[in-house]
Amino acid sequence: MILKKIRKDKKGVSPVIGVILMVAATIVIAAVVIAMLGGFTAPGKTYSVMATASQHGDDIVVIFQGGPDASAVTGSLTVSGVDSEGNLISFDRVNDSMTGNETGCMWQGTGTTGKEHVTAVATFDDGSSQVILDTWT
């Protein structure tokens, strides 16, 4: 008889307090998600331009092939590389009369006969930069 009375007197958390706790937990979870995503920005425009690299003996030739967005290149096209021994490759512009946004613009560097890592980065009118070539020759 005493046990029945104790059960009747014992009460759980009221439904109102339960709802308040669930809403508070939802707000905390939403705040954490927003804080994590707050550092991300929308991706910028991806341009479609291309360059190729080929090796002829010790010489490495990089040619800007152009593409639909070639006119958006501001003329700044940086070509760099590392030879198989880890030394930086110095590239010289072969045809100085051409601007960076014209098809056929060419650079030449001297590496080794091993594998060279060549990278070309183009800068566009909006100030953004994009890797347009990342290859091994």
N, CA, C and O atoms as a GROMACS GRO file, in nm:
protein
  548
    1MET      N    1   0.081  -0.119   0.000
    1MET     CA    2   0.000   0.000   0.000
    1MET      C    3   0.086   0.126   0.000
    1MET      O    4   0.054   0.224  -0.067
    2ILE      N    5   0.193   0.123   0.074
    2ILE     CA    6   0.282   0.238   0.079
    2ILE      C    7   0.350   0.258  -0.057
    2ILE      O    8   0.368   0.372  -0.101
    3LEU      N    9   0.387   0.149  -0.123
    3LEU     CA   10   0.452   0.160  -0.253
    3LEU      C   11   0.362   0.227  -0.356
    3LEU      O   12   0.410   0.308  -0.435
    4LYS      N   13   0.235   0.196  -0.357
    4LYS     CA   14   0.143   0.260  -0.450
    4LYS      C   15   0.135   0.408  -0.425
    4LYS      O   16   0.127   0.487  -0.520
    5LYS      N   17   0.136   0.447  -0.302
    5LYS     CA   18   0.128   0.589  -0.269
    5LYS      C   19   0.254   0.663  -0.314
    5LYS      O   20   0.247   0.777  -0.360
    6ILE      N   21   0.369   0.598  -0.300
    6ILE     CA   22   0.494   0.662  -0.341
    6ILE      C   23   0.494   0.682  -0.492
    6ILE      O   24   0.538   0.786  -0.541
    7ARG      N   25   0.447   0.583  -0.566
    7ARG     CA   26   0.443   0.596  -0.711
    7ARG      C   27   0.352   0.708  -0.755
    7ARG      O   28   0.383   0.778  -0.851
    8LYS      N   29   0.241   0.726  -0.689
    8LYS     CA   30   0.148   0.832  -0.726
    8LYS      C   31   0.209   0.968  -0.696
    8LYS      O   32   0.184   1.064  -0.769
    9ASP      N   33   0.285   0.979  -0.592
    9ASP     CA   34   0.343   1.107  -0.553
    9ASP      C   35   0.466   1.141  -0.638
    9ASP      O   36   0.500   1.259  -0.652
   10LYS      N   37   0.533   1.040  -0.694
   10LYS     CA   38   0.653   1.063  -0.774
   10LYS      C   39   0.612   1.112  -0.911
   10LYS      O   40   0.533   1.047  -0.980
   11LYS      N   41   0.667   1.228  -0.951
   11LYS     CA   42   0.632   1.282  -1.082
   11LYS      C   43   0.759   1.301  -1.163
   11LYS      O   44   0.865   1.329  -1.107
   12GLY      N   45   0.749   1.284  -1.297
   12GLY     CA   46   0.862   1.306  -1.387
   12GLY      C   47   0.868   1.452  -1.428
   12GLY      O   48   0.795   1.536  -1.375
   13VAL      N   49   0.954   1.480  -1.523
   13VAL     CA   50   0.967   1.616  -1.575
   13VAL      C   51   0.840   1.648  -1.652
   13VAL      O   52   0.792   1.566  -1.731
   14SER      N   53   0.787   1.764  -1.628
   14SER     CA   54   0.661   1.800  -1.694
   14SER      C   55   0.684   1.815  -1.844
   14SER      O   56   0.796   1.843  -1.886
   15PRO      N   57   0.583   1.797  -1.925
   15PRO     CA   58   0.596   1.808  -2.071
   15PRO      C   59   0.647   1.946  -2.116
   15PRO      O   60   0.717   1.955  -2.217
   16VAL      N   61   0.614   2.051  -2.046
   16VAL     CA   62   0.657   2.185  -2.084
   16VAL      C   63   0.809   2.197  -2.070
   16VAL      O   64   0.876   2.249  -2.159
   17ILE      N   65   0.862   2.148  -1.960
   17ILE     CA   66   1.007   2.154  -1.939
   17ILE      C   67   1.077   2.066  -2.042
   17ILE      O   68   1.184   2.104  -2.090
   18GLY      N   69   1.022   1.952  -2.077
   18GLY     CA   70   1.079   1.864  -2.179
   18GLY      C   71   1.087   1.933  -2.315
   18GLY      O   72   1.187   1.922  -2.385
   19VAL      N   73   0.982   2.005  -2.352
   19VAL     CA   74   0.980   2.078  -2.479
   19VAL      C   75   1.085   2.190  -2.478
   19VAL      O   76   1.156   2.210  -2.576
   20ILE      N   77   1.094   2.260  -2.367
   20ILE     CA   78   1.194   2.368  -2.355
   20ILE      C   79   1.335   2.312  -2.369
   20ILE      O   80   1.418   2.373  -2.436
   21LEU      N   81   1.363   2.198  -2.308
   21LEU     CA   82   1.494   2.136  -2.320
   21LEU      C   83   1.524   2.092  -2.464
   21LEU      O   84   1.636   2.108  -2.511
   22MET      N   85   1.424   2.037  -2.533
   22MET     CA   86   1.445   1.996  -2.673
   22MET      C   87   1.470   2.118  -2.763
   22MET      O   88   1.556   2.111  -2.851
   23VAL      N   89   1.398   2.227  -2.742
   23VAL     CA   90   1.419   2.349  -2.821
   23VAL      C   91   1.559   2.404  -2.793
   23VAL      O   92   1.629   2.446  -2.886
   24ALA      N   93   1.600   2.405  -2.668
   24ALA     CA   94   1.733   2.455  -2.634
   24ALA      C   95   1.841   2.369  -2.699
   24ALA      O   96   1.940   2.423  -2.750
   25ALA      N   97   1.825   2.237  -2.698
   25ALA     CA   98   1.922   2.149  -2.761
   25ALA      C   99   1.928   2.173  -2.912
   25ALA      O  100   2.036   2.172  -2.970
   26THR      N  101   1.814   2.196  -2.974
   26THR     CA  102   1.809   2.225  -3.118
   26THR      C  103   1.881   2.355  -3.149
   26THR      O  104   1.954   2.363  -3.248
   27ILE      N  105   1.862   2.456  -3.067
   27ILE     CA  106   1.929   2.585  -3.088
   27ILE      C  107   2.080   2.570  -3.074
   27ILE      O  108   2.156   2.628  -3.152
   28VAL      N  109   2.125   2.494  -2.976
   28VAL     CA  110   2.269   2.472  -2.958
   28VAL      C  111   2.328   2.399  -3.078
   28VAL      O  112   2.434   2.437  -3.128
   29ILE      N  113   2.260   2.295  -3.125
   29ILE     CA  114   2.309   2.221  -3.242
   29ILE      C  115   2.313   2.312  -3.365
   29ILE      O  116   2.411   2.309  -3.440
   30ALA      N  117   2.210   2.393  -3.386
   30ALA     CA  118   2.208   2.485  -3.500
   30ALA      C  119   2.321   2.586  -3.490
   30ALA      O  120   2.383   2.619  -3.591
   31ALA      N  121   2.349   2.636  -3.371
   31ALA     CA  122   2.458   2.734  -3.353
   31ALA      C  123   2.593   2.671  -3.385
   31ALA      O  124   2.678   2.736  -3.446
   32VAL      N  125   2.613   2.547  -3.344
   32VAL     CA  126   2.739   2.478  -3.374
   32VAL      C  127   2.756   2.459  -3.524
   32VAL      O  128   2.865   2.482  -3.577
   33VAL      N  129   2.651   2.418  -3.594
   33VAL     CA  130   2.657   2.399  -3.738
   33VAL      C  131   2.685   2.531  -3.809
   33VAL      O  132   2.768   2.535  -3.899
   34ILE      N  133   2.618   2.637  -3.770
   34ILE     CA  134   2.640   2.768  -3.831
   34ILE      C  135   2.783   2.816  -3.806
   34ILE      O  136   2.846   2.873  -3.895
   35ALA      N  137   2.834   2.794  -3.686
   35ALA     CA  138   2.971   2.835  -3.654
   35ALA      C  139   3.072   2.758  -3.739
   35ALA      O  140   3.171   2.816  -3.783
   36MET      N  141   3.047   2.631  -3.763
   36MET     CA  142   3.138   2.552  -3.845
   36MET      C  143   3.134   2.594  -3.991
   36MET      O  144   3.238   2.597  -4.057
   37LEU      N  145   3.019   2.628  -4.042
   37LEU     CA  146   3.005   2.667  -4.182
   37LEU      C  147   3.033   2.814  -4.206
   37LEU      O  148   3.045   2.857  -4.321
   38GLY      N  149   3.044   2.893  -4.102
   38GLY     CA  150   3.063   3.037  -4.116
   38GLY      C  151   3.193   3.073  -4.183
   38GLY      O  152   3.201   3.179  -4.246
   39GLY      N  153   3.297   2.990  -4.174
   39GLY     CA  154   3.426   3.021  -4.233
   39GLY      C  155   3.432   2.990  -4.381
   39GLY      O  156   3.527   3.030  -4.448
   40PHE      N  157   3.336   2.921  -4.434
   40PHE     CA  158   3.337   2.885  -4.576
   40PHE      C  159   3.271   2.993  -4.658
   40PHE      O  160   3.170   3.052  -4.617
   41THR      N  161   3.327   3.020  -4.776
   41THR     CA  162   3.267   3.115  -4.867
   41THR      C  163   3.224   3.042  -4.994
   41THR      O  164   3.269   2.931  -5.021
   42ALA      N  165   3.140   3.105  -5.068
   42ALA     CA  166   3.095   3.046  -5.192
   42ALA      C  167   3.213   3.037  -5.289
   42ALA      O  168   3.294   3.129  -5.296
   43PRO      N  169   3.223   2.928  -5.363
   43PRO     CA  170   3.335   2.916  -5.456
   43PRO      C  171   3.326   3.020  -5.566
   43PRO      O  172   3.217   3.058  -5.610
   44GLY      N  173   3.442   3.067  -5.611
   44GLY     CA  174   3.447   3.165  -5.718
   44GLY      C  175   3.427   3.098  -5.853
   44GLY      O  176   3.409   2.977  -5.862
   45LYS      N  177   3.432   3.178  -5.957
   45LYS     CA  178   3.415   3.127  -6.092
   45LYS      C  179   3.535   3.040  -6.128
   45LYS      O  180   3.649   3.077  -6.100
   46THR      N  181   3.510   2.928  -6.191
   46THR     CA  182   3.616   2.843  -6.241
   46THR      C  183   3.632   2.872  -6.389
   46THR      O  184   3.538   2.859  -6.467
   47TYR      N  185   3.753   2.913  -6.428
   47TYR     CA  186   3.780   2.949  -6.566
   47TYR      C  187   3.826   2.826  -6.643
   47TYR      O  188   3.882   2.732  -6.587
   48SER      N  189   3.802   2.830  -6.773
   48SER     CA  190   3.840   2.719  -6.859
   48SER      C  191   3.950   2.765  -6.955
   48SER      O  192   3.922   2.819  -7.062
   49VAL      N  193   4.075   2.744  -6.914
   49VAL     CA  194   4.191   2.769  -6.998
   49VAL      C  195   4.288   2.653  -6.979
   49VAL      O  196   4.277   2.577  -6.883
   50MET      N  197   4.382   2.640  -7.072
   50MET     CA  198   4.466   2.522  -7.066
   50MET      C  199   4.608   2.554  -7.110
   50MET      O  200   4.632   2.642  -7.192
   51ALA      N  201   4.702   2.480  -7.052
   51ALA     CA  202   4.842   2.484  -7.094
   51ALA      C  203   4.891   2.341  -7.100
   51ALA      O  204   4.839   2.253  -7.031
   52THR      N  205   4.993   2.317  -7.182
   52THR     CA  206   5.052   2.184  -7.191
   52THR      C  207   5.202   2.194  -7.166
   52THR      O  208   5.263   2.298  -7.188
   53ALA      N  209   5.260   2.086  -7.120
   53ALA     CA  210   5.404   2.079  -7.097
   53ALA      C  211   5.456   1.953  -7.162
   53ALA      O  212   5.393   1.847  -7.155
   54SER      N  213   5.571   1.965  -7.224
   54SER     CA  214   5.634   1.848  -7.284
   54SER      C  215   5.784   1.859  -7.265
   54SER      O  216   5.839   1.968  -7.252
   55GLN      N  217   5.849   1.746  -7.263
   55GLN     CA  218   5.993   1.744  -7.242
   55GLN      C  219   6.061   1.687  -7.367
   55GLN      O  220   6.020   1.584  -7.420
   56HIS      N  221   6.165   1.758  -7.412
   56HIS     CA  222   6.243   1.718  -7.528
   56HIS      C  223   6.389   1.714  -7.483
   56HIS      O  224   6.456   1.817  -7.482
   57GLY      N  225   6.437   1.596  -7.445
   57GLY     CA  226   6.571   1.585  -7.387
   57GLY      C  227   6.571   1.652  -7.251
   57GLY      O  228   6.491   1.616  -7.164
   58ASP      N  229   6.661   1.749  -7.231
   58ASP     CA  230   6.664   1.825  -7.106
   58ASP      C  231   6.568   1.943  -7.106
   58ASP      O  232   6.537   1.997  -7.000
   59ASP      N  233   6.520   1.983  -7.224
   59ASP     CA  234   6.434   2.102  -7.235
   59ASP      C  235   6.289   2.068  -7.204
   59ASP      O  236   6.237   1.965  -7.246
   60ILE      N  237   6.226   2.157  -7.128
   60ILE     CA  238   6.084   2.146  -7.098
   60ILE      C  239   6.015   2.266  -7.162
   60ILE      O  240   6.055   2.380  -7.140
   61VAL      N  241   5.913   2.240  -7.242
   61VAL     CA  242   5.842   2.346  -7.312
   61VAL      C  243   5.698   2.350  -7.260
   61VAL      O  244   5.628   2.249  -7.260
   62VAL      N  245   5.656   2.469  -7.214
   62VAL     CA  246   5.518   2.490  -7.168
   62VAL      C  247   5.452   2.584  -7.267
   62VAL      O  248   5.504   2.692  -7.294
   63ILE      N  249   5.336   2.544  -7.320
   63ILE     CA  250   5.264   2.624  -7.418
   63ILE      C  251   5.125   2.653  -7.364
   63ILE      O  252   5.052   2.562  -7.324
   64PHE      N  253   5.090   2.783  -7.363
   64PHE     CA  254   4.954   2.825  -7.323
   64PHE      C  255   4.862   2.800  -7.441
   64PHE      O  256   4.878   2.859  -7.548
   65GLN      N  257   4.765   2.710  -7.421
   65GLN     CA  258   4.676   2.670  -7.530
   65GLN      C  259   4.552   2.759  -7.543
   65GLN      O  260   4.481   2.752  -7.643
   66GLY      N  261   4.525   2.842  -7.442
   66GLY     CA  262   4.406   2.927  -7.447
   66GLY      C  263   4.283   2.851  -7.401
   66GLY      O  264   4.292   2.759  -7.320
   67GLY      N  265   4.169   2.890  -7.453
   67GLY     CA  266   4.043   2.827  -7.417
   67GLY      C  267   3.934   2.932  -7.417
   67GLY      O  268   3.959   3.047  -7.452
   68PRO      N  269   3.812   2.894  -7.378
   68PRO     CA  270   3.700   2.988  -7.382
   68PRO      C  271   3.722   3.114  -7.297
   68PRO      O  272   3.673   3.221  -7.332
   69ASP      N  273   3.797   3.102  -7.187
   69ASP     CA  274   3.819   3.216  -7.098
   69ASP      C  275   3.959   3.275  -7.114
   69ASP      O  276   4.007   3.343  -7.023
   70ALA      N  277   4.025   3.251  -7.226
   70ALA     CA  278   4.162   3.300  -7.245
   70ALA      C  279   4.168   3.453  -7.239
   70ALA      O  280   4.269   3.509  -7.195
   71SER      N  281   4.063   3.520  -7.283
   71SER     CA  282   4.065   3.666  -7.282
   71SER      C  283   4.057   3.722  -7.140
   71SER      O  284   4.086   3.840  -7.120
   72ALA      N  285   4.018   3.642  -7.042
   72ALA     CA  286   4.008   3.687  -6.903
   72ALA      C  287   4.142   3.681  -6.832
   72ALA      O  288   4.156   3.734  -6.721
   73VAL      N  289   4.243   3.616  -6.893
   73VAL     CA  290   4.376   3.610  -6.833
   73VAL      C  291   4.439   3.749  -6.847
   73VAL      O  292   4.442   3.805  -6.956
   74THR      N  293   4.488   3.803  -6.737
   74THR     CA  294   4.541   3.940  -6.738
   74THR      C  295   4.681   3.949  -6.797
   74THR      O  296   4.740   4.057  -6.798
   75GLY      N  297   4.733   3.841  -6.845
   75GLY     CA  298   4.869   3.842  -6.898
   75GLY      C  299   4.967   3.786  -6.799
   75GLY      O  300   5.084   3.766  -6.831
   76SER      N  301   4.921   3.762  -6.677
   76SER     CA  302   5.008   3.706  -6.575
   76SER      C  303   4.990   3.555  -6.573
   76SER      O  304   4.889   3.503  -6.527
   77LEU      N  305   5.091   3.487  -6.625
   77LEU     CA  306   5.089   3.342  -6.626
   77LEU      C  307   5.224   3.298  -6.571
   77LEU      O  308   5.327   3.321  -6.634
   78THR      N  309   5.224   3.237  -6.454
   78THR     CA  310   5.347   3.198  -6.386
   78THR      C  311   5.372   3.051  -6.409
   78THR      O  312   5.286   2.967  -6.384
   79VAL      N  313   5.491   3.018  -6.458
   79VAL     CA  314   5.528   2.879  -6.483
   79VAL      C  315   5.646   2.846  -6.392
   79VAL      O  316   5.745   2.919  -6.389
   80SER      N  317   5.634   2.737  -6.318
   80SER     CA  318   5.743   2.695  -6.230
   80SER      C  319   5.755   2.544  -6.234
   80SER      O  320   5.665   2.474  -6.280
   81GLY      N  321   5.868   2.495  -6.185
   81GLY     CA  322   5.887   2.352  -6.186
   81GLY      C  323   5.999   2.309  -6.094
   81GLY      O  324   6.080   2.390  -6.049
   82VAL      N  325   6.002   2.179  -6.068
   82VAL     CA  326   6.106   2.117  -5.986
   82VAL      C  327   6.153   1.994  -6.060
   82VAL      O  328   6.071   1.912  -6.103
   83ASP      N  329   6.286   1.979  -6.076
   83ASP     CA  330   6.336   1.863  -6.148
   83ASP      C  331   6.341   1.741  -6.056
   83ASP      O  332   6.308   1.749  -5.938
   84SER      N  333   6.383   1.628  -6.113
   84SER     CA  334   6.381   1.502  -6.038
   84SER      C  335   6.477   1.502  -5.921
   84SER      O  336   6.467   1.417  -5.832
   85GLU      N  337   6.571   1.597  -5.918
   85GLU     CA  338   6.666   1.607  -5.808
   85GLU      C  339   6.621   1.709  -5.704
   85GLU      O  340   6.693   1.733  -5.607
   86GLY      N  341   6.505   1.769  -5.722
   86GLY     CA  342   6.452   1.865  -5.626
   86GLY      C  343   6.498   2.008  -5.650
   86GLY      O  344   6.472   2.094  -5.566
   87ASN      N  345   6.565   2.035  -5.761
   87ASN     CA  346   6.610   2.171  -5.792
   87ASN      C  347   6.501   2.247  -5.866
   87ASN      O  348   6.428   2.190  -5.948
   88LEU      N  349   6.489   2.377  -5.837
   88LEU     CA  350   6.392   2.461  -5.908
   88LEU      C  351   6.434   2.477  -6.053
   88LEU      O  352   6.552   2.494  -6.083
   89ILE      N  353   6.336   2.473  -6.142
   89ILE     CA  354   6.360   2.493  -6.284
   89ILE      C  355   6.326   2.637  -6.317
   89ILE      O  356   6.219   2.685  -6.282
   90SER      N  357   6.415   2.706  -6.384
   90SER     CA  358   6.391   2.844  -6.425
   90SER      C  359   6.336   2.843  -6.567
   90SER      O  360   6.398   2.789  -6.658
   91PHE      N  361   6.218   2.903  -6.585
   91PHE     CA  362   6.155   2.908  -6.717
   91PHE      C  363   6.172   3.047  -6.776
   91PHE      O  364   6.152   3.147  -6.707
   92ASP      N  365   6.207   3.052  -6.903
   92ASP     CA  366   6.220   3.178  -6.976
   92ASP      C  367   6.110   3.185  -7.081
   92ASP      O  368   6.076   3.086  -7.145
   93ARG      N  369   6.054   3.305  -7.098
   93ARG     CA  370   5.953   3.328  -7.200
   93ARG      C  371   6.023   3.327  -7.335
   93ARG      O  372   6.116   3.406  -7.356
   94VAL      N  373   5.981   3.241  -7.425
   94VAL     CA  374   6.048   3.228  -7.555
   94VAL      C  375   6.004   3.337  -7.651
   94VAL      O  376   6.087   3.395  -7.720
   95ASN      N  377   5.875   3.365  -7.655
   95ASN     CA  378   5.824   3.466  -7.747
   95ASN      C  379   5.768   3.584  -7.669
   95ASN      O  380   5.649   3.588  -7.637
   96ASP      N  381   5.856   3.680  -7.638
   96ASP     CA  382   5.818   3.795  -7.555
   96ASP      C  383   5.714   3.885  -7.619
   96ASP      O  384   5.650   3.964  -7.550
   97SER      N  385   5.696   3.874  -7.748
   97SER     CA  386   5.602   3.962  -7.815
   97SER      C  387   5.457   3.927  -7.786
   97SER      O  388   5.368   4.009  -7.807
   98MET      N  389   5.433   3.806  -7.737
   98MET     CA  390   5.296   3.763  -7.711
   98MET      C  391   5.255   3.798  -7.570
   98MET      O  392   5.337   3.796  -7.478
   99THR      N  393   5.129   3.830  -7.551
   99THR     CA  394   5.075   3.851  -7.417
   99THR      C  395   5.028   3.718  -7.362
   99THR      O  396   5.011   3.622  -7.436
  100GLY      N  397   5.007   3.714  -7.231
  100GLY     CA  398   4.972   3.588  -7.166
  100GLY      C  399   4.838   3.532  -7.205
  100GLY      O  400   4.813   3.413  -7.183
  101ASN      N  401   4.750   3.613  -7.263
  101ASN     CA  402   4.617   3.562  -7.294
  101ASN      C  403   4.603   3.518  -7.440
  101ASN      O  404   4.492   3.493  -7.486
  102GLU      N  405   4.713   3.507  -7.512
  102GLU     CA  406   4.706   3.461  -7.650
  102GLU      C  407   4.749   3.315  -7.659
  102GLU      O  408   4.841   3.272  -7.590
  103THR      N  409   4.683   3.242  -7.745
  103THR     CA  410   4.717   3.102  -7.766
  103THR      C  411   4.857   3.091  -7.824
  103THR      O  412   4.895   3.169  -7.912
  104GLY      N  413   4.933   2.996  -7.777
  104GLY     CA  414   5.066   2.971  -7.830
  104GLY      C  415   5.177   3.036  -7.751
  104GLY      O  416   5.294   3.017  -7.785
  105CYS      N  417   5.146   3.109  -7.647
  105CYS     CA  418   5.248   3.171  -7.564
  105CYS      C  419   5.334   3.059  -7.505
  105CYS      O  420   5.281   2.960  -7.454
  106MET      N  421   5.468   3.073  -7.511
  106MET     CA  422   5.554   2.960  -7.479
  106MET      C  423   5.664   2.998  -7.381
  106MET      O  424   5.720   3.107  -7.386
  107TRP      N  425   5.695   2.904  -7.290
  107TRP     CA  426   5.806   2.916  -7.196
  107TRP      C  427   5.896   2.794  -7.213
  107TRP      O  428   5.849   2.687  -7.252
  108GLN      N  429   6.023   2.811  -7.184
  108GLN     CA  430   6.115   2.699  -7.194
  108GLN      C  431   6.206   2.698  -7.072
  108GLN      O  432   6.255   2.802  -7.029
  109GLY      N  433   6.229   2.578  -7.018
  109GLY     CA  434   6.318   2.560  -6.904
  109GLY      C  435   6.404   2.438  -6.926
  109GLY      O  436   6.374   2.354  -7.011
  110THR      N  437   6.511   2.427  -6.848
  110THR     CA  438   6.600   2.312  -6.859
  110THR      C  439   6.596   2.233  -6.730
  110THR      O  440   6.625   2.287  -6.623
  111GLY      N  441   6.560   2.107  -6.740
  111GLY     CA  442   6.555   2.020  -6.623
  111GLY      C  443   6.655   1.909  -6.636
  111GLY      O  444   6.769   1.931  -6.678
  112THR      N  445   6.614   1.790  -6.602
  112THR     CA  446   6.697   1.671  -6.620
  112THR      C  447   6.621   1.578  -6.712
  112THR      O  448   6.515   1.613  -6.762
  113THR      N  449   6.674   1.462  -6.735
  113THR     CA  450   6.602   1.366  -6.820
  113THR      C  451   6.506   1.282  -6.737
  113THR      O  452   6.442   1.190  -6.789
  114GLY      N  453   6.495   1.312  -6.608
  114GLY     CA  454   6.403   1.240  -6.521
  114GLY      C  455   6.266   1.305  -6.520
  114GLY      O  456   6.232   1.380  -6.612
  115LYS      N  457   6.188   1.276  -6.419
  115LYS     CA  458   6.054   1.333  -6.406
  115LYS      C  459   6.061   1.473  -6.346
  115LYS      O  460   6.120   1.493  -6.240
  116GLU      N  461   6.002   1.570  -6.414
  116GLU     CA  462   5.993   1.707  -6.365
  116GLU      C  463   5.848   1.742  -6.334
  116GLU      O  464   5.757   1.703  -6.407
  117HIS      N  465   5.828   1.814  -6.226
  117HIS     CA  466   5.695   1.859  -6.187
  117HIS      C  467   5.679   2.003  -6.234
  117HIS      O  468   5.753   2.091  -6.191
  118VAL      N  469   5.582   2.028  -6.322
  118VAL     CA  470   5.561   2.159  -6.382
  118VAL      C  471   5.423   2.210  -6.344
  118VAL      O  472   5.324   2.137  -6.350
  119THR      N  473   5.419   2.338  -6.303
  119THR     CA  474   5.293   2.401  -6.263
  119THR      C  475   5.281   2.536  -6.333
  119THR      O  476   5.379   2.610  -6.344
  120ALA      N  477   5.160   2.568  -6.380
  120ALA     CA  478   5.133   2.700  -6.438
  120ALA      C  479   5.011   2.758  -6.369
  120ALA      O  480   4.908   2.691  -6.355
  121VAL      N  481   5.023   2.885  -6.325
  121VAL     CA  482   4.914   2.953  -6.256
  121VAL      C  483   4.876   3.077  -6.336
  121VAL      O  484   4.963   3.157  -6.369
  122ALA      N  485   4.748   3.092  -6.368
  122ALA     CA  486   4.700   3.208  -6.442
  122ALA      C  487   4.627   3.301  -6.347
  122ALA      O  488   4.554   3.257  -6.258
  123THR      N  489   4.646   3.432  -6.367
  123THR     CA  490   4.573   3.534  -6.292
  123THR      C  491   4.471   3.597  -6.386
  123THR      O  492   4.503   3.629  -6.501
  124PHE      N  493   4.348   3.614  -6.337
  124PHE     CA  494   4.238   3.658  -6.422
  124PHE      C  495   4.197   3.801  -6.390
  124PHE      O  496   4.243   3.860  -6.291
  125ASP      N  497   4.109   3.857  -6.475
  125ASP     CA  498   4.065   3.997  -6.462
  125ASP      C  499   4.006   4.029  -6.325
  125ASP      O  500   4.022   4.141  -6.276
  126ASP      N  501   3.938   3.933  -6.264
  126ASP     CA  502   3.875   3.959  -6.134
  126ASP      C  503   3.974   3.947  -6.017
  126ASP      O  504   3.934   3.958  -5.901
  127GLY      N  505   4.102   3.923  -6.047
  127GLY     CA  506   4.204   3.914  -5.943
  127GLY      C  507   4.225   3.774  -5.889
  127GLY      O  508   4.316   3.753  -5.808
  128SER      N  509   4.144   3.680  -5.930
  128SER     CA  510   4.159   3.542  -5.881
  128SER      C  511   4.269   3.471  -5.959
  128SER      O  512   4.301   3.508  -6.072
  129SER      N  513   4.327   3.370  -5.896
  129SER     CA  514   4.429   3.288  -5.959
  129SER      C  515   4.382   3.144  -5.963
  129SER      O  516   4.308   3.098  -5.875
  130GLN      N  517   4.425   3.074  -6.065
  130GLN     CA  518   4.384   2.934  -6.080
  130GLN      C  519   4.498   2.855  -6.141
  130GLN      O  520   4.564   2.900  -6.235
  131VAL      N  521   4.522   2.736  -6.087
  131VAL     CA  522   4.622   2.648  -6.144
  131VAL      C  523   4.564   2.591  -6.272
  131VAL      O  524   4.459   2.527  -6.270
  132ILE      N  525   4.633   2.615  -6.386
  132ILE     CA  526   4.582   2.565  -6.513
  132ILE      C  527   4.666   2.447  -6.565
  132ILE      O  528   4.628   2.381  -6.662
  133LEU      N  529   4.779   2.422  -6.500
  133LEU     CA  530   4.862   2.309  -6.538
  133LEU      C  531   4.935   2.259  -6.415
  133LEU      O  532   5.002   2.336  -6.347
  134ASP      N  533   4.922   2.132  -6.386
  134ASP     CA  534   4.994   2.067  -6.278
  134ASP      C  535   5.023   1.926  -6.325
  134ASP      O  536   4.939   1.836  -6.314
  135THR      N  537   5.144   1.907  -6.376
  135THR     CA  538   5.174   1.779  -6.440
  135THR      C  539   5.319   1.740  -6.418
  135THR      O  540   5.400   1.819  -6.370
  136TRP      N  541   5.349   1.617  -6.453
  136TRP     CA  542   5.486   1.563  -6.454
  136TRP      C  543   5.525   1.539  -6.598
  136TRP      O  544   5.447   1.484  -6.675
  137THR      N  545   5.646   1.581  -6.635
  137THR     CA  546   5.691   1.558  -6.774
  137THR      C  547   5.796   1.451  -6.775
  137THR      O  548   5.848   1.416  -6.882
   0.00000   0.00000   0.00000
